[in-house]
């Protein structure tokens, strides 16, 4: 459960970086 919580907390910054990277690539 702790690992799941860490993944959930890390999802937001990862998602933001992913969107920024996709925008730059396009």
DSSP file (Angstrom, degrees, kcal/mol; ACC not computed):
  #  RESIDUE AA STRUCTURE BP1 BP2  ACC     N-H-->O    O-->H-N    N-H-->O    O-->H-N    TCO  KAPPA ALPHA  PHI   PSI    X-CA   Y-CA   Z-CA
    1    1 A X     >        0   0    0      0, 0.0     4,-2.1     0, 0.0     5,-0.1   0.000 360.0 360.0 360.0 -33.9    0.0    0.0    0.0
    2    2 A X  H  >  +     0   0    0      1,-0.2     4,-2.4     2,-0.2     5,-0.2   0.916 360.0  50.6 -64.8 -41.7    2.9    2.3    0.7
    3    3 A X  H  > S+     0   0    0      1,-0.2     4,-2.5     2,-0.2    -1,-0.2   0.903 109.3  51.3 -62.4 -40.5    4.3    1.8   -2.8
    4    4 A X  H  > S+     0   0    0      1,-0.2     4,-2.3     2,-0.2    -1,-0.2   0.899 109.6  50.3 -63.0 -40.2    0.9    2.6   -4.3
    5    5 A X  H  X S+     0   0    0     -4,-2.1     4,-2.2     2,-0.2    -2,-0.2   0.902 110.4  49.3 -64.4 -41.2    0.7    5.8   -2.2
    6    6 A X  H  X S+     0   0    0     -4,-2.4     4,-2.0     2,-0.2    -2,-0.2   0.910 110.7  50.4 -64.7 -41.7    4.2    6.8   -3.5
    7    7 A X  H  X S+     0   0    0     -4,-2.5     4,-1.3     1,-0.2    -2,-0.2   0.904 110.3  50.1 -62.8 -41.4    3.2    6.1   -7.1
    8    8 A X  H  X S+     0   0    0     -4,-2.3     4,-0.6     1,-0.2    -1,-0.2   0.894 111.4  48.3 -63.6 -40.0    0.0    8.2   -6.6
    9    9 A X  H  < S+     0   0    0     -4,-2.2     4,-0.5     1,-0.2     3,-0.3   0.840 114.3  46.4 -69.6 -32.8    2.0   11.1   -5.2
   10   10 A X  H  X S+     0   0    0     -4,-2.0     4,-1.9     1,-0.2    -1,-0.2   0.655  94.3  79.5 -83.4 -16.2    4.6   10.9   -8.0
   11   11 A X  H  X S+     0   0    0     -4,-1.3     4,-3.0     1,-0.2     5,-0.2   0.895  86.7  56.0 -61.0 -42.8    2.0   10.6  -10.8
   12   12 A X  H  X S+     0   0    0     -4,-0.6     4,-2.3    -3,-0.3    -1,-0.2   0.952 111.8  39.7 -60.3 -54.8    1.1   14.4  -10.9
   13   13 A X  H  > S+     0   0    0     -4,-0.5     4,-2.5     1,-0.2    -1,-0.2   0.887 117.1  51.4 -61.6 -37.4    4.7   15.7  -11.6
   14   14 A X  H  X S+     0   0    0     -4,-1.9     4,-2.6     1,-0.2    -1,-0.2   0.922 110.3  49.1 -64.1 -42.5    5.4   12.8  -14.0
   15   15 A X  H  X S+     0   0    0     -4,-3.0     4,-2.4    -5,-0.2    -2,-0.2   0.905 111.1  49.6 -63.2 -42.2    2.2   13.6  -15.9
   16   16 A X  H  X S+     0   0    0     -4,-2.3     4,-2.4    -5,-0.2    -2,-0.2   0.926 112.6  46.7 -63.2 -44.9    3.1   17.3  -16.1
   17   17 A X  H  X S+     0   0    0     -4,-2.5     4,-2.7     1,-0.2    -2,-0.2   0.902 111.4  52.5 -63.6 -40.5    6.6   16.4  -17.4
   18   18 A X  H  X S+     0   0    0     -4,-2.6     4,-2.5     1,-0.2    -1,-0.2   0.914 110.8  46.7 -62.2 -43.6    5.1   13.9  -19.9
   19   19 A X  H  X S+     0   0    0     -4,-2.4     4,-2.2     2,-0.2    -1,-0.2   0.909 112.8  49.3 -66.3 -41.7    2.7   16.5  -21.2
   20   20 A X  H  X S+     0   0    0     -4,-2.4     4,-2.1     2,-0.2    -2,-0.2   0.921 112.4  48.4 -62.6 -43.4    5.5   19.2  -21.5
   21   21 A X  H  X S+     0   0    0     -4,-2.7     4,-2.6     1,-0.2    -2,-0.2   0.918 111.0  50.0 -63.9 -43.3    7.7   16.7  -23.3
   22   22 A X  H  X S+     0   0    0     -4,-2.5     4,-2.3     1,-0.2    -1,-0.2   0.891 110.0  51.2 -62.6 -39.4    4.9   15.7  -25.7
   23   23 A X  H  < S+     0   0    0     -4,-2.2    -1,-0.2     1,-0.2    -2,-0.2   0.891 112.2  46.2 -65.4 -39.3    4.2   19.4  -26.5
   24   24 A X  H  < S+     0   0    0     -4,-2.1    -2,-0.2     2,-0.2    -1,-0.2   0.899 111.3  51.6 -70.1 -40.9    7.9   20.0  -27.2
   25   25 A X  H  <        0   0    0     -4,-2.6    -2,-0.2     1,-0.3    -1,-0.2   0.911 360.0 360.0 -63.8 -42.4    8.2   16.9  -29.4
   26   26 A X     <        0   0    0     -4,-2.3    -1,-0.3    -5,-0.2    -2,-0.2   0.489 360.0 360.0 -72.8 360.0    5.2   17.9  -31.5
